[in-house]
């Protein structure tokens, strides 16, 4: 029989056993946590509370040649996201990112976004400019720490930033701070030179990562911002901070300071650049032309003093974020303002090329200084296979120049003279070989044509130096003497950029040194020390000093009594100027109203023309060499180097030498139809070079 007190006693004993076991388990667990896993858990706890974050370096700034700052870093509101502080639950995470997307108009994913940033990204990708960060692209991303503050929107308007600050407790993981944004006070005047910054393009992300960049970093995307990226970026710092559960910084524990980027000091003077741009704009407006370029170089060292291309663009649009409408308009503009015609426009150089032909003919002994070639106004070339078929090659002066030497041929821009010395003049019984296509091509390359000048800008074109092999491979055509004739006067298939022709002129002016054109005078560190001085020499031309001196004298004669004489009234009388006019025919290929396609023609039925003028001054001791190019595309009449381009050059030279304007760039005569001038205007002294369509003659 059980005793009355046995059951309660057993229950009490069982309870005691359970308590002892539970206490033992708890002690064991605490022992394991404290002793076995203590170090690991303490490390994890510290990692959750203290995080290391990058400190951006100030990007280097830029100064013009006069010491004026032309690039600034302005603080702007920036919104960042800490991936680890976002809600773990998917729907809550989507709510936070969706709210952020709506306020900032930054898409969660560019491909699915419908806001302003998504539309701008689509247009930017089409233009090869990369895309702005999207939330999906950055969060999470390879190489991005979960506690890092990842910028997802820069240059955030003040009101939007304040709205996000007010809602910060409903947006865990979202931080609002400040970060510098590039500002370019000169705007479009230096837009193509300075370029702009932006997010790393997707196609280049791997390469940038290999150089230590993060996916959200800002890099140079155009102009000097790209070329000098390694100098401008600086070196990031690091800070250790204590954060709360939302990823917000509570206090700074330690810091390794960042190192600012190097600054750039340009060779370009902003005031002179503005004057050159204004001169070109006036000249284009006077004739209704849409585009052109001016390049000015110091022939003593290759320093670029002005680099102008019109139309142009304001690089602040890319820095602050262009509206989709502005961005789309920029990309759709048929005049392509994003393309710098100064370095990327390729055009037939026309008679400015005769500087090269004359130098080559003298150096190769094809002519000597007193060799005279008779110009009757037109010469004929017989077909190699059927001598009864002949082809006329006209001089711009149909009445002819008579017997001319090389100096006079340059001054008068005699086409027949340069036909003869380029091809041959067997036809007139002289029994003398000309330069021929191969030697012409060799000297053109020596003068820098056919390859980029290596200026510190991306997108530079190399132009074209045509040869018989090129013509056969590219167009499956035979190179005949006619091609050589046209090459010798800068027509046919030869193409050059305004920068190249300015550099050719500088080499002639300085006695034969072909410099590498450069826009940066020196790179300077944060302490003011010079890191390096860009520039340098490409080569010394294999042309005797006396031969180049003869070319220079011919160019001076051109201004004082030759084809550029009409420009003499425009050019500054206080400074001696040597120059060379150029008028180059080209095919402005269009679709006509009736659906047919072909080259646009002027009112006389001739091909349209581009206008060139190259010059250096002072003629005795050159300080500046320049090339002025006026694009004749879309016009209904021919334009000429002496009439349209030379007055622009005159304004540029006056600005450089600090001389007052004596008359406007445009004159009433520029609006007159040719060849008949307006009453009171002088008769034209230079007509277009020989027709391009005859260039296929053998």
C-alpha positions in Angstrom: 0.0 0.0 0.0 1.4 3.4 -1.1 2.1 5.9 1.6 0.2 9.2 1.4 3.4 11.4 0.9 5.0 9.3 -1.8 3.4 10.9 -5.0 4.2 14.5 -4.1 7.7 13.5 -3.2 8.3 11.8 -6.6 7.0 14.8 -8.4 9.2 17.1 -6.5 12.2 14.9 -7.2 11.4 14.9 -10.9 11.0 18.6 -11.0 14.4 19.0 -9.3 16.0 16.7 -11.9 14.5 18.7 -14.8 15.7 21.9 -13.2 19.2 20.5 -12.8 19.3 19.2 -16.4 18.0 22.6 -17.8 20.5 24.4 -15.7 23.2 22.1 -17.0 22.2 22.7 -20.6 22.2 26.4 -20.0 25.6 26.3 -18.4 26.9 24.1 -21.2 25.5 26.6 -23.7 27.0 29.6 -22.0 30.3 27.8 -21.7 30.3 27.0 -25.4 29.4 30.6 -26.3 31.9 32.1 -23.9 34.8 29.8 -24.3 34.5 27.8 -27.5 32.8 30.4 -29.8 33.5 33.5 -27.9 36.3 34.9 -30.2 34.3 34.2 -33.4 31.1 35.8 -32.0 32.9 38.8 -30.6 34.4 39.4 -34.1 31.0 39.1 -35.7 29.5 41.5 -33.2 32.2 44.0 -33.7 31.8 43.7 -37.5 28.1 44.4 -37.2 28.7 47.5 -35.1 31.9 48.9 -36.6 32.3 49.1 -40.4 35.0 50.3 -42.8 33.9 52.8 -45.4 35.7 54.5 -48.3 36.4 58.2 -48.2 36.2 59.7 -51.7 39.1 61.8 -52.8 38.5 65.3 -54.2 38.9 65.1 -58.0 41.6 67.3 -59.4 40.5 70.7 -60.8 41.6 72.4 -64.0 43.0 75.9 -64.6 43.3 77.8 -67.9 46.6 79.3 -69.1 45.9 82.5 -67.2 45.3 80.7 -63.9 41.5 80.9 -64.0 39.8 77.8 -62.5 37.6 76.3 -65.2 36.5 73.1 -63.4 35.0 73.0 -59.9 33.9 70.4 -57.4 30.5 71.6 -56.0 28.9 69.8 -53.0 25.5 68.3 -53.9 23.1 66.1 -52.1 23.7 62.4 -52.6 21.5 59.4 -51.7 23.2 56.1 -50.8 21.9 52.7 -49.9 23.4 50.3 -47.3 22.5 46.8 -48.6 22.8 45.1 -45.2 20.4 47.6 -43.6 17.6 47.0 -46.1 14.7 44.9 -44.9 15.4 41.2 -45.2 11.7 40.4 -46.0 11.3 40.7 -49.9 8.1 42.7 -49.9 9.5 45.2 -47.4 12.7 45.5 -49.4 10.7 46.1 -52.6 8.7 48.8 -50.7 11.8 50.7 -49.7 13.4 50.5 -53.2 10.2 51.4 -54.9 9.7 54.5 -52.7 13.3 55.5 -53.4 12.8 55.0 -57.1 9.7 57.2 -57.2 11.2 60.1 -55.2 14.5 60.1 -57.1 13.2 59.0 -60.5 16.1 56.5 -60.5 14.9 53.2 -61.8 15.0 50.0 -59.8 16.3 48.5 -63.1 17.1 50.6 -66.1 15.5 48.1 -68.5 12.2 48.3 -66.7 12.3 51.8 -65.5 9.9 54.4 -66.9 11.3 57.6 -65.3 13.6 60.3 -66.4 16.8 58.5 -65.5 15.6 55.4 -67.4 14.9 57.3 -70.5 18.2 59.2 -70.3 20.0 55.8 -69.7 18.5 54.4 -72.8 19.6 57.4 -74.9 23.0 57.3 -73.3 23.5 53.7 -74.0 22.6 54.3 -77.7 25.3 57.1 -77.8 27.9 54.9 -76.2 28.0 57.0 -73.1 27.2 54.2 -70.7 24.3 54.3 -68.2 23.6 55.9 -64.8 23.5 53.5 -61.8 20.2 51.7 -61.2 19.2 50.2 -57.9 19.1 46.7 -59.3 22.5 47.1 -60.9 24.2 48.2 -57.7 22.4 46.2 -55.0 24.0 43.8 -54.4 27.0 44.0 -56.7 30.2 42.1 -57.0 32.9 43.7 -54.9 30.5 45.9 -52.9 30.4 45.2 -49.1 27.0 44.7 -47.5 27.7 47.6 -45.0 29.0 50.0 -47.6 27.1 53.1 -48.4 26.5 52.7 -52.2 25.6 56.0 -54.0 22.6 55.6 -56.2 21.7 59.2 -57.0 24.0 62.2 -57.2 23.1 65.9 -57.5 19.8 65.3 -55.9 17.6 68.4 -55.7 17.2 70.0 -52.3 13.5 69.3 -52.0 13.8 65.7 -52.8 16.7 65.3 -50.4 14.6 66.8 -47.6 11.6 64.6 -48.4 13.9 61.5 -48.0 15.3 62.9 -44.8 11.8 63.3 -43.4 10.9 59.7 -44.3 14.2 58.2 -43.2 12.7 56.0 -40.5 10.4 54.5 -43.0 13.4 53.9 -45.4 15.9 51.7 -43.5 19.2 51.5 -45.3 18.8 54.8 -47.1 21.3 57.5 -46.3 21.3 61.2 -47.4 24.7 63.0 -47.5 26.8 65.2 -49.7 29.3 64.5 -52.4 31.1 66.7 -55.0 29.7 67.1 -58.5 31.7 68.6 -61.4 30.8 72.1 -62.5 32.2 73.7 -65.7 31.6 77.5 -65.6 32.8 77.9 -69.2 30.1 75.6 -70.5 30.1 75.0 -74.2 33.2 77.1 -74.8 35.4 74.4 -73.4 32.9 71.5 -73.5 34.7 69.3 -76.1 38.1 70.1 -74.5 37.3 69.3 -70.9 34.7 66.6 -71.5 32.6 65.4 -68.6 32.3 62.6 -66.0 29.8 59.9 -65.4 29.2 56.3 -64.2 31.4 53.6 -65.5 30.1 52.2 -68.8 29.0 48.6 -68.5 31.4 47.5 -71.3 34.4 48.9 -69.4 33.5 47.8 -65.9 35.9 44.8 -65.9 38.8 46.9 -67.0 38.0 49.6 -64.4 37.7 47.0 -61.6 41.1 45.7 -62.4 42.4 49.2 -61.8 40.8 49.3 -58.3 37.5 51.1 -59.2 34.1 50.3 -57.7 31.0 49.9 -59.8 29.5 53.1 -58.4 32.6 55.3 -59.0 32.5 58.3 -61.2 35.0 58.5 -64.0 36.0 60.7 -66.9 34.0 59.9 -70.0 35.1 62.4 -72.6 37.8 65.1 -73.2 40.6 65.7 -70.7 38.5 64.2 -67.9 39.0 60.9 -69.6 42.6 61.3 -70.8 43.9 62.4 -67.4 41.6 60.2 -65.4 44.6 58.6 -63.6 45.8 62.0 -62.5 42.5 63.6 -61.6 40.9 60.7 -59.6 43.2 61.0 -56.5 43.5 58.2 -53.9 40.6 57.2 -51.7 40.8 57.2 -48.0 39.1 54.9 -45.4 37.3 55.4 -42.2 36.0 53.1 -39.5 32.6 54.1 -38.1 30.1 52.8 -35.6 26.7 52.3 -37.2 23.2 51.6 -36.0 20.8 49.0 -37.3 19.8 51.3 -40.2 23.4 51.6 -41.4 23.6 55.3 -40.2 26.9 56.5 -38.8 27.0 57.1 -35.1 30.6 58.0 -34.6 33.9 57.8 -36.3 36.5 55.5 -34.7 39.5 56.0 -37.1 40.4 57.4 -40.5 43.0 57.2 -43.2 42.6 60.5 -45.1 42.2 60.6 -48.9 44.7 62.2 -51.3 43.3 64.8 -53.7 43.8 64.3 -57.4 46.3 66.3 -59.4 45.3 69.5 -61.0 45.7 70.4 -64.7 47.0 73.7 -66.1 45.9 74.2 -69.7 47.7 75.7 -72.6 44.3 77.3 -73.6 43.5 80.8 -72.4 39.7 81.0 -71.8 39.5 84.6 -73.0 41.2 83.8 -76.3 39.1 80.6 -76.7 36.0 82.7 -76.3 37.2 85.2 -78.9 38.0 82.5 -81.4 34.6 80.9 -80.8 32.9 84.2 -81.3 34.8 85.0 -84.5 33.9 81.6 -86.0 30.2 82.0 -84.9 30.0 85.4 -86.6 31.6 84.1 -89.8 29.3 81.1 -90.0 26.2 83.2 -89.3 27.2 85.7 -92.1 26.9 83.0 -94.8 24.3 80.7 -93.1 26.9 77.9 -92.6 26.2 75.5 -89.8 29.6 74.2 -88.7 33.3 74.9 -88.7 36.4 74.8 -86.6 39.4 77.0 -85.5 42.6 75.5 -84.2 45.5 77.8 -83.0 48.9 76.3 -82.1 52.1 77.8 -80.7 54.6 76.7 -83.4 57.4 77.0 -80.8 56.3 74.1 -78.7 53.0 72.7 -80.0 50.9 74.2 -77.2 47.3 74.5 -78.3 46.0 78.0 -77.7 42.5 77.6 -78.9 40.5 74.6 -80.1 37.0 75.5 -81.3 34.3 73.4 -82.9 30.8 74.6 -83.8 28.2 73.6 -83.1 29.2 72.4 -79.6 27.6 71.2 -76.4 27.5 72.2 -72.8 29.2 69.6 -70.7 27.3 70.7 -67.6 24.4 68.8 -69.1 26.1 65.5 -68.4 27.5 66.6 -65.0 24.2 67.5 -63.5 22.1 65.1 -65.5 20.4 66.2 -68.7 16.6 66.0 -69.1 15.5 63.2 -71.5 14.3 65.9 -73.9 17.6 67.8 -73.9 19.6 64.6 -74.2 17.5 63.3 -77.0 17.7 66.6 -78.9 21.5 66.6 -78.5 21.8 63.1 -80.0 19.3 63.7 -82.8 20.8 67.0 -83.9 21.9 66.5 -87.5 24.8 68.9 -87.1 26.3 66.4 -84.5 27.4 68.9 -81.7 28.9 66.0 -79.8 31.5 65.5 -82.5 34.5 67.9 -82.4 35.2 68.9 -86.0 38.5 70.3 -84.9 39.9 66.8 -84.2 37.4 64.4 -85.8 36.2 66.2 -88.9 37.9 64.9 -92.0 37.8 67.1 -95.1 39.7 67.6 -98.3 42.3 70.3 -97.4 42.2 72.0 -100.8 45.0 74.3 -101.6 46.3 74.4 -98.1 47.9 71.1 -99.0 50.2 72.9 -101.5 52.5 73.7 -98.6 53.3 69.9 -98.5 53.5 69.5 -102.3 55.9 72.5 -102.6 58.1 71.3 -99.8 58.3 67.8 -101.3 59.0 69.1 -104.8 61.9 71.3 -103.6 63.4 68.6 -101.3 63.2 65.9 -104.0 64.7 68.1 -106.6 61.7 68.0 -108.9 62.0 71.8 -109.0 64.5 74.3 -107.8 63.6 77.8 -106.6 63.8 79.4 -110.0 62.2 76.6 -112.0 59.3 78.0 -114.0 56.3 76.2 -115.2 53.9 77.7 -117.7 50.3 77.9 -116.7 48.0 78.3 -119.7 44.9 78.0 -117.5 44.1 74.4 -118.5 46.2 71.3 -119.4 45.0 68.1 -121.0 45.9 64.5 -120.2 45.5 61.8 -122.8 43.9 58.5 -121.9 46.6 55.9 -121.5 44.8 53.3 -123.6 43.2 55.7 -126.2 45.3 58.9 -126.7 42.4 60.4 -128.8 40.5 60.8 -125.5 41.8 63.6 -123.4 40.8 65.1 -120.0 41.1 68.8 -119.2 42.6 69.9 -115.8 41.8 73.5 -115.1 43.5 76.1 -113.0 41.2 78.3 -110.9 42.3 81.2 -113.1 41.1 80.0 -116.5 43.2 82.7 -118.3 46.3 81.2 -116.7 49.2 82.6 -114.6 51.9 82.4 -117.2 55.4 81.2 -116.2 55.6 80.9 -112.4 58.2 79.7 -109.9 57.3 77.8 -106.7 57.1 80.9 -104.6 54.7 82.6 -107.1 52.8 79.3 -107.4 52.1 79.3 -103.7 51.2 83.0 -103.6 48.8 82.7 -106.6 47.8 79.1 -105.7 48.4 78.0 -109.3 46.8 74.7 -109.8 48.6 73.9 -113.1 52.0 74.3 -111.4 51.1 71.8 -108.7 49.5 69.4 -111.3 52.8 69.4 -113.1 55.1 69.0 -110.2 52.9 66.3 -108.7 52.4 64.2 -111.9 54.7 65.0 -114.7 55.2 67.4 -117.5 56.1 65.2 -120.4 53.0 66.5 -122.1 54.6 69.9 -122.6 58.0 68.6 -123.7 59.8 69.2 -120.4 60.8 65.5 -120.0 60.6 65.9 -116.2 59.1 63.5 -113.8 56.8 64.8 -111.1 56.7 63.7 -107.5 54.3 60.8 -108.2 51.8 59.4 -105.8 54.2 57.5 -103.6 56.5 60.4 -102.8 53.4 62.7 -102.3 52.1 60.1 -99.8 55.4 59.8 -98.0 55.7 63.6 -97.5 52.1 63.9 -96.4 52.7 61.3 -93.7 55.9 63.0 -92.7 53.9 66.2 -92.2 51.5 64.3 -89.9 48.6 63.5 -92.2 47.1 60.0 -92.3 47.5 59.4 -88.5 46.3 61.1 -85.3 48.5 63.9 -84.0 48.3 62.3 -80.5 46.6 65.2 -78.9 45.2 64.3 -75.4 41.6 63.8 -76.6 39.8 60.6 -77.5 38.0 60.4 -80.8 40.8 62.0 -82.9 40.6 61.0 -86.6 43.7 60.3 -88.7 42.5 61.6 -92.0 43.5 59.8 -95.2 46.6 59.7 -97.3 45.5 58.0 -100.6 47.8 55.7 -102.6 47.3 53.5 -105.6 47.1 50.4 -103.3 44.5 52.1 -101.2 42.4 53.0 -104.2 42.6 49.5 -105.6 41.6 47.8 -102.3 39.0 50.3 -101.1 37.3 51.2 -104.4 38.6 48.6 -106.9 39.8 51.5 -109.1 43.0 52.2 -111.0 45.2 55.1 -109.9 46.2 57.2 -112.9 48.1 60.5 -113.3 44.8 62.3 -112.8 44.6 61.1 -109.2 48.2 62.3 -108.7 47.2 65.7 -110.1 44.3 66.1 -107.7 46.3 64.8 -104.7 48.9 67.5 -105.4 46.3 70.3 -104.9 44.6 68.7 -101.9 41.6 67.4 -103.7 40.5 63.9 -104.7 40.7 61.4 -101.9 42.9 63.2 -99.4 41.3 64.0 -96.1 42.7 66.0 -93.1 41.4 67.4 -89.9 41.7 71.1 -89.0 44.1 70.1 -86.2 46.3 68.3 -88.6 46.4 71.3 -91.0 47.2 73.7 -88.1 50.0 71.4 -87.1 51.3 71.3 -90.7 51.3 75.1 -90.7 53.1 75.3 -87.4 55.8 72.9 -88.7 56.3 75.1 -91.8 56.4 78.2 -89.6 59.0 77.0 -87.1 61.4 75.6 -89.7 60.5 71.9 -89.7 59.7 70.6 -86.2 56.5 68.7 -86.0 55.4 68.9 -82.4 52.8 66.8 -80.7 49.9 69.2 -80.0 49.0 69.3 -76.4 46.3 71.0 -74.3 47.8 70.5 -70.9 50.9 72.6 -70.0 51.6 70.8 -66.7 50.1 68.4 -64.2 50.5 69.6 -60.6 50.0 67.7 -57.3 48.2 69.0 -54.2 51.4 70.5 -52.8 52.0 72.5 -56.0 54.8 70.3 -57.4 54.9 69.7 -61.1 54.3 66.0 -61.8 55.0 66.2 -65.5 54.8 68.5 -68.5 53.1 66.9 -71.5 54.0 67.6 -75.1 57.1 66.7 -77.0 58.3 66.3 -80.6 56.9 63.9 -83.2 59.7 64.3 -85.7 62.0 66.7 -87.5 60.9 67.1 -91.1 63.5 66.0 -93.7 63.1 69.3 -95.6 65.9 71.7 -95.8 65.6 75.0 -94.0 66.0 77.0 -97.2 63.1 75.1 -98.8 60.7 75.8 -95.9 61.8 79.4 -96.0 60.8 79.6 -99.6 57.4 78.1 -98.8 57.0 80.6 -95.9 57.8 83.5 -98.3 55.3 82.3 -100.8 52.7 82.3 -98.0 53.6 85.8 -97.1 53.3 86.8 -100.7 49.9 85.2 -100.8 48.7 87.6 -98.1 50.3 90.7 -99.5 49.7 90.3 -103.2 48.3 86.8 -103.9 45.1 84.8 -103.5 44.8 86.1 -99.9 45.3 89.7 -100.9 41.6 90.4 -100.5 42.0 89.2 -96.9 44.7 91.8 -96.4 42.1 94.4 -95.5 40.8 92.1 -92.8 44.2 91.0 -91.4 45.8 93.1 -88.7 48.1 95.6 -90.4 50.1 95.9 -87.1 51.3 92.3 -87.4 52.9 90.6 -90.5 50.9 87.6 -91.5 51.7 84.6 -93.8 48.8 82.5 -95.0 47.4 80.1 -97.5 43.9 80.0 -98.8 42.0 76.8 -99.6 38.8 76.0 -101.4 37.9 72.3 -101.6 35.0 70.7 -103.5 33.2 67.9 -101.9 30.0 65.8 -102.3 27.3 66.7 -100.0 25.3 63.5 -100.6 21.5 64.0 -100.1 18.2 62.6 -101.1 16.3 65.0 -103.4 12.6 65.8 -103.4 12.0 63.4 -106.3 13.6 60.5 -104.3 16.8 60.4 -106.3 20.1 60.6 -104.5 23.3 62.5 -105.4 25.6 65.4 -104.6 24.1 68.7 -103.8 25.1 71.4 -106.3 25.3 75.2 -106.0 23.4 77.7 -108.2 25.9 77.4 -111.0 25.6 73.6 -111.0 29.0 73.0 -109.4 29.8 70.9 -106.4 29.7 72.6 -103.0 32.9 73.8 -101.4 34.6 74.0 -98.0 36.6 77.1 -97.1 40.1 77.0 -95.5 42.6 79.5 -94.4 45.9 78.6 -92.6 48.2 81.3 -91.3 51.0 82.1 -89.0 52.2 85.4 -87.4 54.3 87.4 -87.0 55.7 86.2 -90.3 59.3 86.9 -89.2 59.1 85.2 -85.8 55.9 83.1 -85.6 54.1 82.9 -82.2 50.9 81.4 -83.5 49.8 79.2 -86.3 46.2 78.5 -87.0 43.7 76.8 -89.3 40.2 78.0 -89.9 37.7 75.7 -91.5 34.2 76.6 -92.7 31.9 73.7 -93.7 29.9 74.4 -96.9 27.4 71.6 -96.3 23.8 72.6 -96.9 24.6 75.9 -98.7 23.4 76.7 -102.1 26.6 78.5 -103.3 30.3 78.0 -103.3 32.4 79.5 -100.5 36.1 80.4 -100.7 39.0 80.4 -98.3 39.9 84.1 -99.0 36.4 85.3 -98.7 34.8 83.3 -95.9 37.7 81.7 -93.8 40.3 84.5 -93.9 38.2 87.2 -92.2 37.6 84.7 -89.3 41.3 84.2 -89.1 41.8 87.9 -89.0 39.5 88.3 -86.0 41.3 85.4 -84.2 44.7 87.0 -84.8 43.5 90.4 -83.6 42.3 88.7 -80.4 45.6 86.9 -79.9 47.7 90.1 -80.3 45.3 92.3 -78.4 44.4 94.5 -81.4 41.1 96.3 -81.8 38.6 95.1 -84.5 38.7 97.3 -87.6 35.7 95.7 -89.4 33.3 92.9 -88.8 34.0 89.4 -89.9 31.1 89.5 -92.4 31.2 91.9 -95.3 28.3 92.7 -97.7 30.3 91.1 -100.5 30.0 87.6 -98.8 26.3 87.5 -99.7 26.9 88.2 -103.4 26.5 85.4 -106.0 29.8 84.4 -107.7 31.5 85.0 -110.0 29.7 88.3 -110.3 30.4 90.5 -107.3 28.1 93.1 -105.8 28.7 96.7 -106.8 31.7 98.1 -105.0 33.1 94.7 -104.1 36.4 93.5 -105.6 36.3 90.8 -108.2 37.0 87.2 -106.9 40.7 86.3 -106.9 40.3 82.6 -106.3 37.7 80.2 -107.7 37.3 76.6 -106.5 40.0 74.0 -107.3 39.4 71.7 -110.3 36.3 69.5 -110.1 36.5 66.4 -108.1 34.5 64.4 -110.6 37.4 64.6 -113.0 39.6 62.9 -110.5 38.8 59.5 -111.9 40.6 60.2 -115.1 43.7 58.1 -115.7 
